Amino acid sequence: MQIFVTTPSENVFGLEVAADMAYEDLLAFVEMEASVPSKDIILSLNGNPIVDTDPKATIGSLGVTDNSMLLLTTKRVAPNPSTSAQPAIPTLDFSSIQIPGLPAAQRVDPRAEQIRTQILERADSLDQLKLSNPELAEHVHDSQKFSDAFTKLQNELRAKEVERKKELQRLYADPDNEDNQKRIMEIIRQENVEESYQNAMEHHPEMFIRTDMLYINCRINGHDVKAFVDTGAQMTILSEEFCEKVGLSHMLDVKFAGVARGVGSGKILGRVHSVPLQIGSSFFPASVSVIEGDQLQFILGLDMLKRFKANVNLRTNQLEIGEEKATFLGEKDLPDEFGKLGQEKEKKQDHGSAGDAFKDEDIVNLMSLGYSREKVVVALKQTDGDVELAASLLFSQ
């Protein structure tokens, strides 16, 4: 349920809480939001201050319900005995409080709206948000849903912070305990990782954005093709299907059959020794290996790049080969089947063998932090196997 707290300055903030939440936990939430020590906080419901209450009592038992409006005041300093007695609690005039008239579900947190607007103004910010918090990114075009998700996230973070403080108090109560020492060190390590992650996200968000692969336009035997420029591929490769499409199957030399190994493996059917490759207006005689299947069309490998002294110029975003300068294609310039191929690979990884690409030790260590194997594998995928960044992503969810 959602409740609202009004400060003495008549600012209103919302909290997502449960009826069985302890009153002391509610005070901790209010302390974090209003920057007022919980020991000095007095909350009033319907004009009645909640005082002399068992800290462990549930807020539901105190009469707090969905859409309740609580008034926040602070305790006054005890008066000097020589002066006339002053009431400990000020008289509360609820007639001066402006309670929003819209139902809670239609209220938009102004902070959330400001953040949402800033994200929409910058594409890189949206890309960053998709990595760090997919749920928020999903609702970025809906003001109300984004606000609700933002409030939920804020409350979850507050709850985690409250639990962290409680755990630290328990651990430091017995600092000589060996298990407590290990846990304290682990918490410190996690905080350092999180701080490093937040700094990187703030100052170098581009590091978390998926990089486009390098493709160029070219022609093979008179047929247009998007060539994948891969400096990590030892050989230049054609797919079996595309080899047939461009009319080169009859030139296949099966003596060069074998197995291509890299990230995975594939069966090499043979080699075509002389392929007319056109880049720009220039022709380059190419020798290509033909690989089984249709998962790719054409990979321009290191053998060809070295042979023609090619230069992958990322400053100008061009492949310089011979007298030609071929501009690398953007994602929008690639056909749909390239994207579908990537989606199919991700689906295959998600079913059964998703964790095979990562060390079991890394997966187990991350799962020991309280996350499911599925969430751990997704985080490792998003960070290309970086365990510390994966841990930070999990902590931020």
Buried (B, 14 or more C-beta within 10 A) or exposed (E): BBBBBBBEEEEBBBBBBEEEBBBBBBBBBBBBBBEBEBEEBBBBBEEEBBEEBEEEEBBBEBEBEEEBBBBBBBEEEEEEEEEEEEEEEBEBEEEEEEEEEEEBEEBBBEEBBEBBEEBEEEEEBEBBBBBBBEBBBBBBEEBBBBBBBBBBBBBEEBBEEBEEEEBEEEBEEEEEEEEBEEBBEEBEEBEEBBEEBEEBBEEEBEEBEEEEBBBBBBBBBEBEBBBBBBEEBEBBBBBBBBBBBBEBBEBBBEEBBEEBEEEEEBEBBBBBEEBBBBBBEEEBEBBBBBBBEBBBBBBBBBBBBEBBEBEBEEEEEBBBBEEBBBEBBEEEEBEEEBEEEEEEEEEEBEEEEBBEBBEEEBBEBBBEEEBEEEBBBBBBBBBEEBBBBBBBBBBBB
